Amino acid sequence: MTLTRIELNWFRGAGASGVLETEGRSVLVFGRNGSGKSSFVDGVEYAIRHGRIGHLEHEYSGRKQEKGVPNTHKPRDVNHRLYFEASGGKSYEVIIDAKGNATRTGNGLPMADWNYASVVLRQDEVSAFIHSTKKDKYSALLPLLGLMSLETAAENLRQLAKFILEDQKVAEAKHGLDLAKAALLEHMGRLDDNGVLDRVNHQLARHGRTPVGRDAAALALLGIEKDLKEKLKVSGDDSRRYVLLRSFPGLGIGEGDARLQTAHSAFAETATEALDAQLRIHEAAERLLAASPNDVMECPVCGQAVARVSIQEHLAAEGNRLEEARKRRADRDARFAEVCEQLQELRAKLKDEVIAEWKAGLRNEEQAALEWIVSLQLGAVRAKGDAAPLIGCSSRIKHLINAAAVATAIEPPGAAQLASDLEEIAVLNKIVIGWSTEADVNRVESVVAYVRACESAVRNEIVTRAQATIREISVDVQAVWSILRPGSKIENIELEMPEATDKAIDIRLKFHGVEQESPRLTLSEGNRNSLGLSIFLSMAKRADPAWPLVLDDVVVSLDREHRGMIADVLTKLFVDRQVIVFTHDRDWFADLRQQLDARNWCFKRLLPYSSPDLGLRFADSPSGFSDARTLASSRPDSAANDARKIMDVEMAVIGEKLRLRLPFRRADGNDRRGAHDFLERIVGDRKCLEVKDGATYIENKEGIEAIRRADQLLTTCGNRGSHTFDVVEAEALQIVDTCEAALSVFECAVCHTSIWHTNIEDDNRLRCDCGRMRWKYR
């Protein structure tokens, strides 16, 4: 299956209609920077990634990229649209409204199921990959390894474990258990569960009840507590007052306040840093997005100058610091809640009428403490989550607590034992209830442990499969590299997963026989980008052959020699797959037009972008002669000059293919030859150009005459077009037509292949596919 048509309507750079017809073949598209090549790539990405385009994921494009996707001059009442047509009548259409909502319909073309990373490759993605961290390489290659579904499953399991812990409030439950155990240690010393049960049964025996087991302990304690409170009611006001006032110190407000102060101070150390960090994010994020790829950049979290290649590791470290601040805040919040509960219980006790006379007799400092706690808006303080008003609360109420201690210095008969029993039962009750809570916590944690074990098993499976796939791919990477960089001293290229982590991939290689841990150590930019291209093409080679491969300006940093090798990679590795290549490199476009088989490839040229209304437009001919013709009436000199430039580029490629014998020139003189040098040589070797006449070959006199005529016009009208304005429209059209006819000499009119399509080494000949035309090189 191949794409036959990509149509954009008011999408990105396209106007009312921008159409790329592939004719069911692979496509090479040339367009100068800004002509709109990437609009077609954006359209493919939008369709595959369910309405997302990576380079538009910023604050200005809108939540659904509704500000970045439409053509700026789109009429208000018109939707923007993507339409893809494939062989066999299959199609896929996306209609996007003004709010960014997309409606998708398909007829046998499942573009939404394609893997973006296996279909589209942009130049910036090649460069970024080599410079990325091991973790980012892992993320980039995971879809290409075919393991994204497993990674999604592992991440879902991780999130499930986190949700279970939060939903069941495990941290809060554990905090409550810690407080109960601390109270037990303070009142009764260090006791295990059996010791606690012994104390429960001791209390039961003292109050005439039978011993119980663990399961009935909580209910039995409630029974004793009820009996004791009934005794307290009939014991008289003095005993009730004594028991109530004696319980004030037992609330543990002093200890709670101390724990709160410690937790609050610990959090305060990082809270200020965290706040400053959040402010810096807003100041630095925009600068980061627009930053050029300098070696050093400012971290958007902390503002420090950090090496760009290390920014991800640095951000991870900053994330760990903020996570520590979050944990300290959670501890502060738990201590805050503890003190709130203690103060709330004290406020409730202070409302009891039995201590009204005691309150009336309080002195100034004691009365001030009472007024503070009574007037404290505890509910509002707790709702706001501000612990500051409660810091030091124990010192504010210490006079009140001391007054209660003084008031309980004289014990009413039997009251001391009653108070002691009630205090012990309260502590025991918290521990016994905690048994049930602890069992619940253990059950939840066992479930979480199981979920995490499942996550670990999935990640182990990812590692196992990834390592096996990586071993296979490393062979392909080396093979692609060998095509791109023949004779290179870089060898043994391998992808590897470091043992220290399960979410990392790195690249190892040998440079002039020396092991290198990273290509960033010794490789030049061109070599690094070639390596990135080798890896991605090797990965993409494993994808479904029904998916096209879209390459967007991936050879920007490669020199002319190595750009030419891309054709070999495409023809050798992707013979069963449609390839769509976009480039702004005119020379490379000209090279590939001569190297690639026209039966499998078509060649398109985008016209320069004029306005959003006109949008994307393709030239009638990939050579550029049609553009030159349009200038003949208004600027005939420019038309003649454009024809000359086209011939300079095209004949340089043809001369190399025909292996023309040309004199050596010093310095870069060989690369500065013009069309005249090549045309003159071909005319001089006219007997080498043959055409079939019946069963024999004869000199192609018509072809040689077309080449001679083009050379004559280039040295007359062409020179005037380049150096003067003395060219008229008729002359311009004549030179354009003649040059186009000269280039057509090298393409067979029957099989539509070039004269160098087949190389017959034994006879030193090149010929077209059908054999009608041939050239003998010497």
C-alpha positions in Angstrom: 0.0 0.0 0.0 1.3 3.5 -0.9 0.0 7.0 -0.4 -1.1 8.4 -3.7 -2.3 11.8 -2.6 -1.8 14.2 0.4 -4.1 17.1 0.4 -4.1 20.0 2.9 -6.9 22.6 3.0 -6.1 25.7 5.1 -3.8 23.6 7.2 -0.5 25.2 8.3 1.0 26.8 5.1 -1.6 25.4 2.7 -4.3 27.7 1.3 -7.5 26.5 -0.2 -5.7 23.4 -1.5 -2.2 22.1 -1.3 -1.8 18.8 -3.0 1.1 16.4 -3.2 0.5 13.7 -5.8 2.8 10.7 -5.4 1.6 8.8 -8.5 1.9 5.7 -6.3 5.7 5.9 -6.1 8.3 7.2 -3.7 8.7 11.0 -3.8 11.5 13.4 -3.7 10.3 17.0 -3.0 12.6 20.0 -3.3 11.6 23.4 -1.8 13.6 26.3 -0.6 13.4 27.2 3.1 9.9 28.6 3.9 8.3 27.1 0.8 6.0 24.8 2.9 7.7 21.4 2.9 7.1 20.8 6.6 3.4 21.5 6.2 3.0 18.1 4.6 5.1 16.5 7.3 3.0 18.3 9.9 -0.2 16.9 8.3 1.1 13.3 8.4 2.1 13.8 12.1 -1.2 15.3 13.0 -3.1 12.4 11.5 -0.8 9.8 13.2 -0.5 11.4 16.6 -4.2 12.0 17.1 -4.1 15.8 16.6 -0.7 16.6 18.0 2.4 18.2 16.3 5.5 18.0 18.4 7.1 21.3 17.5 3.8 23.1 18.2 3.5 21.9 21.7 3.9 25.2 23.4 1.7 27.8 25.2 1.0 29.8 22.1 -0.6 27.1 20.0 -3.6 26.5 22.3 -4.7 23.4 24.3 -5.7 21.6 21.1 -3.1 23.5 18.9 -6.1 25.4 17.5 -3.9 28.5 17.1 -1.0 26.8 15.4 -2.7 24.4 13.0 -4.8 26.7 10.7 -3.5 28.9 7.9 -3.5 32.5 9.3 -5.8 33.6 6.4 -8.3 30.8 6.7 -11.9 32.1 6.1 -14.0 32.2 9.3 -16.7 29.8 7.9 -14.3 27.2 6.6 -12.8 24.2 8.5 -9.2 23.1 7.9 -8.8 19.6 6.5 -6.4 16.8 5.9 -7.0 14.2 3.3 -4.9 11.1 2.5 -5.5 8.7 -0.3 -3.8 5.4 -0.8 -3.7 2.7 -3.4 -6.7 0.5 -3.6 -9.1 3.4 -3.1 -8.3 3.6 0.6 -8.5 7.0 2.3 -8.3 8.9 5.6 -9.8 12.3 6.3 -9.5 14.7 9.2 -11.8 17.8 9.5 -10.7 20.3 12.2 -13.0 23.1 13.4 -12.0 26.5 14.8 -11.7 25.2 18.3 -9.3 22.4 17.4 -11.8 19.6 17.6 -11.1 17.0 14.9 -13.4 14.6 13.2 -11.8 11.6 11.6 -13.1 9.2 9.0 -11.3 6.4 7.3 -11.9 4.0 4.5 -9.3 1.2 5.0 -6.4 3.5 5.7 -5.6 3.2 9.4 -3.2 6.2 9.8 -4.2 6.6 13.5 -2.7 3.2 14.1 0.7 4.0 12.6 3.7 4.4 14.8 4.9 8.0 14.3 8.5 7.3 15.2 8.6 4.6 12.5 7.1 6.8 9.9 8.4 10.4 10.3 12.0 11.5 10.9 12.9 15.2 11.1 16.4 16.7 11.1 16.1 18.2 14.6 15.0 14.8 16.0 18.2 13.1 14.5 20.4 15.7 16.2 18.5 15.8 19.5 18.7 12.0 19.8 22.5 11.8 19.8 22.7 14.6 22.3 20.0 13.3 24.6 20.4 11.5 27.9 20.3 7.7 28.2 16.8 8.0 29.6 15.6 10.1 26.6 17.2 7.7 24.1 15.2 5.0 25.8 12.0 7.0 25.4 12.8 7.8 21.8 13.6 4.3 20.8 11.0 2.4 22.8 8.2 2.9 20.1 10.7 1.8 17.4 11.5 -1.3 19.4 7.8 -2.2 19.4 7.7 -2.1 23.2 5.6 0.9 23.8 2.5 -1.1 24.9 4.6 -2.9 27.6 6.0 0.4 28.8 2.5 1.8 29.0 1.4 -1.3 31.0 4.4 -0.8 33.4 3.6 2.9 33.9 -0.1 2.1 34.5 0.9 -0.4 37.2 3.2 2.1 38.8 0.4 4.7 38.9 -2.0 2.0 40.2 0.2 1.3 43.1 0.5 5.0 43.9 -3.3 5.5 43.6 -4.0 2.5 46.0 -1.6 4.0 48.7 -3.2 7.4 48.4 -6.8 6.2 48.1 -6.5 4.0 51.2 -4.7 6.8 53.1 -1.9 4.4 54.1 0.5 7.2 55.1 -2.1 8.7 57.4 -2.9 5.4 59.0 0.7 4.7 59.6 1.1 8.1 61.2 -1.8 7.3 63.6 -0.2 4.0 64.5 3.1 5.7 65.3 1.3 8.2 67.6 -0.5 5.3 69.4 2.7 3.4 69.9 4.4 6.6 71.2 1.6 7.1 73.8 1.9 3.4 74.8 5.7 3.8 75.3 5.2 6.9 77.4 2.5 5.4 79.7 3.4 1.8 80.0 6.8 1.3 78.6 7.9 -1.0 75.7 5.2 -3.7 75.3 4.6 -6.1 72.4 1.1 -7.2 71.3 0.9 -10.0 73.9 1.9 -7.5 76.6 -0.8 -5.1 75.5 -3.4 -7.9 75.7 -2.2 -8.8 79.2 -2.8 -5.2 80.3 -6.3 -5.3 78.7 -7.1 -8.5 80.6 -5.7 -7.0 83.8 -8.1 -4.2 83.5 -10.9 -6.6 82.8 -10.1 -8.7 85.9 -10.0 -5.5 88.1 -13.5 -4.7 87.0 -14.9 -8.2 87.3 -14.9 -9.2 83.7 -13.6 -12.4 82.0 -10.4 -12.4 79.9 -10.7 -12.0 76.1 -8.6 -12.6 73.0 -7.3 -10.1 70.5 -10.5 -10.0 68.4 -12.7 -9.1 71.4 -10.3 -6.7 73.1 -11.6 -3.5 71.6 -15.3 -4.3 72.5 -14.3 -5.3 76.0 -12.4 -2.0 76.5 -15.4 0.0 75.4 -17.4 -1.8 78.1 -14.9 -1.0 80.8 -14.8 2.6 79.7 -18.5 2.9 79.8 -18.6 1.5 83.4 -15.9 3.9 84.5 -17.7 6.9 83.1 -20.9 5.8 84.9 -18.9 5.6 88.1 -17.5 9.1 87.4 -21.0 10.5 87.0 -22.1 9.4 90.5 -18.8 10.1 92.2 -19.4 13.8 92.8 -18.2 17.0 91.3 -14.9 16.9 93.0 -13.9 13.6 91.5 -15.2 14.5 88.1 -13.3 17.8 88.2 -10.2 16.0 89.3 -10.4 13.4 86.5 -11.1 16.1 83.9 -8.3 18.4 84.9 -5.8 15.6 85.3 -6.4 14.7 81.7 -5.1 18.1 80.4 -1.4 17.2 80.5 -2.1 13.7 79.1 -3.3 15.3 75.9 0.4 15.6 74.9 0.1 19.1 73.5 3.6 19.9 74.5 5.1 16.9 72.7 2.8 17.6 69.7 3.9 21.2 69.6 7.6 20.2 69.7 7.1 17.7 66.8 5.2 20.3 64.8 8.0 22.9 65.3 10.6 20.4 64.2 8.7 19.4 61.1 7.7 23.0 60.3 11.4 24.1 60.5 12.5 21.2 58.3 10.0 22.1 55.7 10.7 25.8 55.9 14.3 25.1 54.8 13.1 23.8 51.5 9.8 25.7 51.2 11.5 29.0 50.3 13.7 27.2 47.7 10.7 25.5 46.2 8.7 28.8 46.0 11.7 30.5 44.4 12.0 27.6 42.0 8.4 27.9 40.9 8.9 31.6 40.2 12.0 30.9 38.1 10.0 28.4 36.1 7.7 31.2 34.8 10.6 33.4 34.1 12.9 30.9 32.4 10.5 28.5 30.6 9.9 30.8 27.7 13.5 31.6 27.3 14.3 27.9 27.3 11.8 27.2 24.5 13.3 29.9 22.3 16.9 29.2 23.3 19.4 28.3 20.6 21.3 25.1 21.1 24.1 26.6 23.1 26.5 24.4 25.1 25.3 26.0 28.4 21.8 27.1 29.2 19.8 28.2 32.2 17.8 25.5 34.1 14.1 26.5 34.1 13.6 25.1 37.6 16.6 26.5 39.6 18.0 29.1 37.3 21.5 27.6 37.4 23.8 27.5 34.3 23.9 23.9 33.2 25.5 22.1 30.3 22.7 21.6 27.7 23.6 17.9 27.3 23.1 17.4 31.0 19.9 19.3 31.4 17.7 16.2 31.8 19.9 14.8 34.5 19.9 18.2 36.2 16.1 18.5 36.0 15.8 15.0 37.5 18.0 16.1 40.5 15.9 19.2 40.9 12.8 16.9 40.9 14.3 14.8 43.6 14.9 18.0 45.7 11.3 19.1 45.3 10.1 15.6 46.1 12.1 15.8 49.4 10.4 19.1 50.1 7.0 17.5 49.4 7.8 14.7 51.9 8.7 17.3 54.5 5.5 19.1 53.9 3.5 15.9 54.3 5.3 15.4 57.7 4.5 19.0 58.7 0.9 18.6 57.7 0.6 15.3 59.8 2.1 17.0 62.9 -0.2 20.0 62.2 -3.3 17.8 62.2 -2.1 16.1 65.4 -1.8 19.4 67.3 -5.2 20.5 65.9 -6.8 17.4 67.3 -5.1 17.8 70.7 -6.3 21.4 70.9 -9.8 20.5 69.8 -10.0 17.9 72.5 -8.8 20.4 75.1 -11.4 23.0 73.9 -14.1 20.4 74.3 -13.0 19.5 77.9 -12.9 23.2 78.8 -16.6 23.5 78.0 -17.6 21.0 80.8 -19.7 22.8 83.5 -17.9 20.8 86.2 -14.8 23.1 85.9 -16.8 26.4 85.6 -15.8 27.4 89.2 -12.2 26.5 88.5 -12.1 28.6 85.4 -13.7 31.6 87.3 -10.8 31.5 89.8 -8.0 31.5 87.2 -5.4 34.3 87.6 -4.4 36.8 84.8 -1.9 34.6 82.9 -4.0 31.6 83.3 -7.1 33.5 82.1 -5.2 34.8 79.1 -4.3 31.3 78.1 -7.9 30.2 78.5 -9.1 33.2 76.4 -6.6 32.4 73.7 -7.6 28.8 73.2 -11.3 29.6 73.4 -11.1 32.4 70.9 -8.8 30.4 68.5 -10.6 29.8 65.2 -9.3 26.3 64.9 -11.6 25.3 62.1 -10.5 28.2 59.9 -6.8 27.6 60.8 -7.1 23.9 59.9 -9.0 24.7 56.6 -6.4 27.2 55.6 -3.6 24.7 56.3 -1.5 27.4 58.0 0.5 25.9 60.8 2.1 29.2 61.9 -0.7 30.3 64.4 -0.2 27.0 66.3 3.6 27.1 66.5 4.5 27.5 70.2 1.0 26.8 71.4 2.3 24.8 74.3 4.0 27.9 75.7 0.8 29.9 75.3 -1.3 27.5 77.3 1.4 26.3 79.8 -0.1 28.5 82.6 -3.5 26.8 82.0 -2.0 23.3 82.1 0.0 24.2 85.3 -3.2 25.5 87.0 -4.8 22.2 86.2 -1.9 20.4 87.8 -2.1 22.5 90.9 -5.9 21.9 91.1 -5.3 18.1 91.1 -2.6 18.1 93.8 -5.2 17.0 96.3 -6.9 13.7 95.3 -10.6 13.0 96.1 -11.1 9.5 97.5 -10.9 7.0 94.6 -10.6 9.6 91.9 -6.9 9.0 91.2 -7.4 5.3 90.4 -10.4 6.2 88.3 -8.4 8.7 86.4 -5.5 6.3 86.0 -7.7 3.6 84.7 -9.4 5.9 82.2 -6.0 7.1 80.9 -4.7 3.6 80.5 -7.8 2.3 78.8 -7.6 5.3 76.4 -4.1 4.3 75.4 -4.9 0.6 75.2 -7.9 1.4 73.1 -5.8 3.2 70.5 -3.4 0.3 70.3 -6.1 -2.3 70.0 -7.9 -0.3 67.3 -4.5 0.0 65.7 -4.3 -3.8 65.4 -7.2 -3.7 62.9 -5.8 -0.7 61.2 -2.4 -2.3 60.9 -4.0 -5.5 59.4 -5.7 -3.3 56.8 -2.5 -1.5 56.1 -0.7 -4.8 55.7 -3.4 -6.0 53.3 -3.1 -2.8 51.2 0.7 -3.0 51.2 0.5 -6.7 50.1 -1.7 -5.6 47.2 0.7 -2.8 46.4 3.7 -5.2 46.6 1.9 -7.5 44.1 1.2 -4.6 41.7 4.8 -3.5 42.0 6.0 -7.1 41.4 3.8 -7.1 38.2 5.4 -3.8 37.2 8.8 -5.2 37.8 8.0 -8.3 35.8 6.8 -6.2 32.9 9.9 -4.0 33.0 12.1 -7.2 33.1 10.2 -8.4 30.0 10.9 -5.0 28.4 14.6 -5.3 29.2 14.8 -8.9 27.9 13.0 -8.1 24.6 14.8 -4.8 24.2 18.2 -6.4 24.6 17.4 -9.1 22.1 16.1 -6.5 19.6 19.0 -4.2 20.2 21.4 -6.9 19.5 19.7 -7.5 16.1 19.4 -3.8 15.3 23.0 -3.1 16.1 24.0 -5.3 13.1 21.6 -3.2 10.9 23.0 0.1 12.3 26.5 -1.0 11.4 25.3 -2.0 8.0 23.6 1.4 7.4 26.6 3.2 8.7 28.9 1.3 6.4 26.8 2.6 3.5 26.6 6.2 4.7 30.3 6.3 5.7 32.3 3.7 3.7 35.8 3.4 4.9 35.1 5.2 8.2 37.4 4.5 11.2 34.3 4.3 13.4 33.3 0.7 13.9 31.6 -1.8 16.3 28.6 0.5 16.7 26.3 -1.0 19.3 23.2 0.0 21.3 23.2 -1.2 24.9 21.1 -1.0 28.0 23.2 -0.2 31.0 22.9 -2.7 33.9 22.4 0.1 36.5 18.9 1.0 35.2 16.0 -0.5 33.2 15.0 2.7 31.5 18.1 3.8 29.6 19.8 3.1 26.3 23.2 4.3 25.2 25.5 4.0 22.2 29.0 2.5 22.2 31.5 2.4 19.4 35.2 2.2 18.5 36.9 5.3 17.2 40.2 4.5 15.4 40.3 1.3 17.4 39.6 2.9 20.8 36.4 2.1 22.8 34.2 5.1 23.3 31.4 5.2 25.9 29.5 7.8 24.0 29.6 9.3 20.4 29.6 12.7 22.0 33.2 12.2 23.1 34.9 12.2 19.7 32.5 12.3 16.8 32.0 15.5 14.7 28.5 16.9 14.3 28.2 15.4 10.8 29.3 12.0 12.1 26.9 12.2 15.1 24.0 13.0 12.8 24.9 10.2 10.4 25.0 7.9 13.4 21.5 9.1 14.5 20.2 8.7 11.0 21.7 5.2 10.8 19.9 4.2 14.1 16.6 5.6 13.1 16.6 4.1 9.6 17.6 0.7 11.0 14.7 0.9 13.4 12.3 2.1 10.8 13.3 -0.7 8.5 11.7 -3.1 11.0 8.3 -1.3 10.7 5.3 -2.5 8.7 6.2 -2.1 5.0 2.7 -0.8 4.4 3.7 2.4 6.3 5.5 5.1 4.3 8.8 6.6 5.5 8.8 10.4 5.6 12.2 12.2 5.9 12.2 15.9 6.5 15.5 17.6 5.6 17.6 14.9 7.4 20.8 15.6 5.5 21.3 19.2 6.5 24.6 18.6 8.4 26.0 16.0 5.9 28.5 17.0 3.3 28.0 16.4 -0.4 29.9 13.1 -0.4 27.8 11.5 2.4 24.5 13.0 1.3 24.9 11.0 -1.9 25.1 7.8 0.1 21.5 8.3 1.3 20.3 7.2 -2.1 22.1 3.8 -1.6 20.5 3.4 1.8 17.0 4.1 0.4 17.3 1.9 -2.6 19.0 -1.0 -0.8 17.0 -1.1 2.5 13.6 0.3 1.6 12.8 -1.3 -1.7 9.5 -2.6 -0.3 8.4 0.7 1.2 7.3 4.1 0.0 9.7 6.9 0.9 8.8 10.6 0.9 11.8 12.8 1.1 11.7 16.6 1.6 14.9 18.7 1.1 15.9 22.3 0.6 19.3 21.2 -0.9 19.0 21.8 -4.6 22.3 20.0 -5.5 21.3 16.9 -3.5 17.9 17.1 -5.2 19.6 17.2 -8.6 21.9 14.3 -7.6 19.0 12.1 -6.5 17.0 12.8 -9.6 19.8 11.2 -11.6 20.5 8.4 -9.1 17.0 7.2 -8.3 15.0 5.0 -10.6 12.3 7.1 -12.2 10.1 4.0 -12.4 9.9 3.9 -8.6 10.4 7.6 -7.8 8.7 10.8 -8.8 10.3 14.3 -8.3 8.4 17.4 -7.2 9.5 21.0 -6.7 7.7 23.4 -4.5 7.5 27.0 -5.6 8.7 29.7 -3.2 6.0 30.7 -0.7 4.3 33.8 -1.8 1.4 34.4 0.6 -1.0 32.5 2.9 -3.8 33.0 0.4 -1.9 31.2 -2.4 -0.4 28.6 0.0 1.6 25.7 -1.3 2.2 25.4 -5.0 4.2 22.9 -7.0 6.1 23.7 -10.2 5.0 21.9 -13.4 8.5 20.5 -13.8 11.1 19.4 -11.2 13.9 20.9 -13.3 12.8 24.5 -12.8 12.5 25.3 -16.5 8.8 26.1 -16.1 9.8 28.8 -13.6 12.3 30.2 -16.1 9.6 30.4 -18.7 7.3 32.4 -16.5 10.1 35.1 -16.3 10.6 35.3 -20.0 8.1 38.1 -20.6 9.0 40.3 -17.6 12.6 39.5 -17.0 14.1 37.6 -20.0 17.6 38.1 -18.7 16.6 36.3 -15.5 15.0 33.5 -17.4 18.1 32.9 -19.4 20.3 33.1 -16.3 18.0 30.5 -14.5 18.3 28.1 -17.5 22.0 28.4 -17.3 22.1 27.7 -13.5 19.9 24.7 -14.0 22.2 23.4 -16.7 25.3 24.0 -14.5 23.8 21.8 -11.7 22.3 19.1 -13.9 25.3 18.7 -16.2 27.7 18.3 -13.2 25.7 15.3 -12.1 25.3 13.9 -15.6 29.1 14.4 -16.2 29.9 12.3 -13.1 27.4 9.6 -14.2 28.9 9.4 -17.7 32.5 9.4 -16.3 33.5 12.2 -18.7 37.2 12.6 -19.2 38.0 16.2 -18.2 41.4 17.9 -17.6 42.4 18.2 -14.0 42.3 21.7 -12.5 44.0 23.0 -9.4 42.4 23.7 -6.0 38.6 23.7 -6.3 38.6 24.3 -10.0 37.1 20.9 -10.7 34.1 21.7 -8.6 33.6 25.0 -10.4 33.0 23.7 -13.9 30.0 25.0 -15.7 27.6 23.3 -18.1 29.8 24.3 -21.1 32.7 22.1 -19.9 30.5 19.0 -19.8 28.5 19.7 -22.9 31.7 20.4 -24.9 33.2 17.1 -23.7 30.1 15.1 -24.6 30.1 16.6 -28.1 33.8 15.7 -28.3 32.9 12.1 -27.3 29.9 12.1 -29.6 30.6 8.5 -30.8 30.1 7.3 -27.3 26.4 8.3 -27.4 24.5 5.7 -29.3 20.9 4.8 -30.1 19.6 1.5 -31.4 18.6 1.4 -35.1 17.0 -2.0 -35.7 19.5 -4.6 -34.4 22.5 -2.4 -34.4 23.7 0.8 -32.6 24.5 4.0 -34.4 25.7 7.4 -33.3 22.9 9.5 -31.8 23.3 12.4 -34.1 20.1 14.1 -33.1 21.0 13.9 -29.5 24.5 15.3 -30.1 23.0 18.1 -32.2 20.6 19.0 -29.3 23.5 19.1 -26.9 25.6 21.2 -29.3 22.8 23.7 -29.8 22.3 24.1 -26.0 26.0 24.7 -25.6 26.0 27.4 -28.3 23.1 29.2 -26.8 24.5 29.0 -23.2 27.8 30.7 -24.4 25.9 33.4 -26.2 22.4 34.2 -24.8 23.3 32.5 -21.5 26.4 34.8 -21.0 24.4 37.9 -21.8 21.6 36.8 -19.4 24.2 36.4 -16.6 26.1 39.6 -17.3 23.8 42.1 -19.1 20.2 42.9 -19.6 20.5 42.5 -23.4 18.2 39.5 -23.8 14.8 39.5 -25.4 11.8 37.2 -24.6 12.2 35.1 -27.7 15.8 34.5 -27.0 15.0 33.6 -23.4 12.4 31.1 -24.4 14.7 29.6 -27.0 17.4 28.9 -24.5 15.0 27.4 -22.0 13.5 25.1 -24.6 16.9 24.1 -26.0 18.4 23.4 -22.6 15.4 21.3 -21.6 15.7 19.3 -24.9 19.4 18.7 -24.2 18.6 17.2 -20.8 15.9 14.9 -22.3 18.6 13.3 -24.5 19.8 11.3 -21.5 16.4 9.8 -20.7 14.9 7.0 -22.8 11.6 7.9 -24.4 10.5 4.2 -24.3 11.4 2.9 -20.8 11.7 6.3 -19.1 15.0 5.4 -17.4 18.3 7.3 -17.7 21.1 6.2 -20.0 23.2 5.2 -17.0 20.5 3.0 -15.5 22.5 -0.2 -16.1 26.2 -0.6 -15.9 27.9 -3.2 -18.1 31.4 -3.4 -16.7 32.7 -6.0 -19.2 32.0 -3.6 -22.1 32.6 -0.3 -20.3 29.1 0.7 -21.2 26.1 2.4 -19.5 22.6 1.9 -21.0 18.9 2.5 -20.2 16.8 -0.3 -18.9 15.4 -1.4 -22.3 18.8 -1.0 -24.1 17.6 1.5 -26.7 20.2 4.0 -25.6 23.8 3.5 -24.4 27.0 5.4 -23.6 30.5 4.0 -23.8 32.9 5.4 -21.2 36.7 5.0 -21.7 
